Amino acid sequence: MPTVIVFIPGYQSVVPSTKSNFLQTWSIEHHCRFVAFNHDFTSAHSCVGTWFHHLLSILYEKTGNDNVILVGASLGAWLALLVLIRKEVDISLRSRIRGILAVGMSVNGTEVWLNEIQPIENRSNRNYIYHRPSSYSSTGFYDIPVSMLIDSKEYLLPIECDAIQLGCTQCSLIFMHGMLDSDVPYQRVIDFVSRLRTDRQGAIKIRLAHDGDHRLSRLEDLREIKSCLNDLIEILHNA
């Protein structure tokens, strides 16, 4: 069965980008179809739920009946995991998700941002705009509406649970994270991954880039992404 690589960008990230271009080239070389898309960050009513259902529409409309490997960056990795966990996802789609590569995963990042806001009263003020400092923005910060953070609560993953059961036993997962990631400390990812449960032994792996940051877009990072994808494809072909 053919395979589709679907790239899910992170918050305020757009394609084409370094990673999307690299993934497209890799897909062509490995005879896979490639899909990448941009989230709508401009709507006043957008939230994690909006972007998740946008992803579902792409998967239903653009992947046919093919096997799918999701490559999610930062927020995009959170959205990829929701496909395995959210109950509204059709089982026929979930069964086709055969691999997830989570690059610099930011699970429940909206809640982290909400808890950063001072004074505390602004955390419930839907009209408040949080100017969050970011070295990745040309302005030095992102404008983050509190309304978006509040509306995203419905899609938070239960990271405090002792066990998070994944809804698909056919999917292999690789979590690639930079140990110098100042946005999402790698210890947070290790703790989260330790709570994931699947029936397939060895289906969940972590790869740490010792000098990698949040974006993981350097040449050496792209080589590691290539290695991860090669592993996922090999597992799929040997299944």
N, C-alpha and C positions, 0 to 999 in steps of 0.2 A: 504494500500500500504506500502511495506517495506520502511525503512529509512536508508540512508547512512550518516555517520558522516565523513566529509572530513576535515582533519587537514592541514592547510597551515602555514608552519613555517615562521619566520621572516628572516631578512637579516643576512646572515652568520650563521644561525641556522641550525642544522641538526637533523634528526631523525634516531634512537630512541632518545628520550629526556624525561625529567621528565613529561612534559605536554602530549607528544604523548603516553607514556606508560599509564598515567592516563586515557586519553581519550579512549584508546583501551580497558582497563578494564571496563570502564563505558559502552562502546558500547556493549560489550559481555553481561554484566549484564542486559542491556535493549533490547537485541535481535536486535541490529542494526549492520549493516555491518560497517566496519571501513577502511578508506583509509588515509594513510599519505605518503608524498613523500618529496624528497629533491630537491631543486632548483639547477640549474647549476650556481654556482658562479665563475667557473673557466674560462669560455669563455671570451675572450677579447671583444666580441660583445654583451654580456648579458646586459639587462636593464630591467626596469619594464615591458615593452612590452613583452620581452622574457618570463619572469616568468608568466605573465598573460596568454599568449597563451599556456604555459606549463600546467597551471591550467585548461584551457578550454579542452585541450586534455585529461587530467585525468578525468574530469567530463563527457565528451562524451564517453570515452572508458571504464570507471570503474564503472559508477553508473547506467547503464541500463536505465530503465524508473522509477526508484525509486525516492521517495522524498529525498531531500538533506538538511542537516544542515551543513553549513560551519563554522568552527572554525578557525579564523585567528589570528595569533599573530603578533603584530607590523606591519611590511610590509605586512604580510599575510592578515591582516584585510583590508588593502587598496586594495589588489588584490580581496578579496571577494566582496567588494563594487563595483568594476569595473564590476563584472559579472551582477550586477543589472542595471548598468548605460550605459555601452558601447553598441553601436548600433549593432556591429557585432555579438553579442551573440544571438543565435537562441531563438526565443520566447518559443519553447517547452522546452528548457533547463531552461530558466529563470523562467518559471512557476513551475518548480520542486524545485527551491530553496525556501524552506519553513522556513528557519531560518538562522540567522547569529549571531554568538557570536564573537565580536571583543574584543580581549584581548590585552590591551596596544597598541591600534591602533596608527599607524604612517602614517597618510595620507599625501601625498606629502613630505615625509621625504627626498627624494632625492633633492628637491629644497631647503629645510632647510640646508642640508649639503653644497650644492653649494654656498649658500649665506654666509656660514661661512668662505670660503676660502679667505686667504690673501696671497699676494696682490691680488687685484681684477682682475688683468690681467690674473691670472691663471684660473679664472672661465671659460674662453673661450679657454683655451689651452687643446686640446683633449689628449695630451700626458702627461699631468700632473697627478700625483698620490697624492691624498690627504691622509695624514696620520692622520686620525681622532682618537683622544684619546677615548679609550673605556675600561671600567673596566671589560667587558665581554670577552675580547680577551687575550690570553696568552701572547701576545707581548705588550699589553698595548695600542694597536691602531689597526684600520682597514685600510687596503690599499684600497682606494676608487678611481677608475679611473674617471676623469672628463668626459671622453667620455660617461661613463655609465650614469652620472647625466644629461648630455645634451640630450642623446638619450631617456631618460625617460620623457622628457617634454611633449611629445605627450599624456601621460597617466595621467597627473596631473588632479585632480578633481577641479571644479570651486568653491573653498572654499570661495571666496570673493562674490559670488552671494548671493542675498537675499534668494533665494530658490533653492534647488537642488531636482528635482523630481526623485524619485526612479522608476525604470522601472517595478516593480513587486508589485502588491497589495496583494499577498499571503504570503509575507515574513515578519516574525517578527524579530526585531533586538534588541540585547542587547549589550551595550557598557560597558565593565568592565575595569576600569582604576584605577591605583594607584595614590593616592594624593601625594606620595613622589617620583613620577616618574620624574627624572632629565633629561631624554632624550626627553620626550614629556609631557610638563606640562598639567595637567588635564583640566585647563581652556581652552586650545586650542581644546580639544575634546568636551567640553561642547558647545563651540561656533560653532564648525562644526556641531554637532548633531542638534543644534537649527535651522539650515538651511535646514535640510532634510524634505521632504514632502512625505507623503503617504496618500492614501485614507482611510486607516484603523486606527481608533482611538485606541490609546494605543499600536500601533505596534512597537514603538521605545522607548526604556528605557535605562537609564544610571545607573550603579551601581559603586559606588566609594569605593575603599579599602583605608581606612583612613591612614594606615601605609604601604601600598603596594608600591613597586618600579616598574620599567618597566617590569621586567620579570614575576612577579606574579606567581612564581613557589613554594612558600612556602606551607606547609600543609594547612594553613588557606585559602590561595588563591585557592588551588585546591578544597577545600570544597565549595568556592563561585562559582567556575566554574561548579561544580556539580549541585549546586542550579540553576544556569542559564540554564544549559542543561535540567534539569528537567522541568523548566518552558516552554522552547521551545517545548519539547516533549508533554507536557500537552496541550499547545495551538494547536499543530498540530493535536493531537488526538481528540480534541474537535471541530475542524473546520468543 
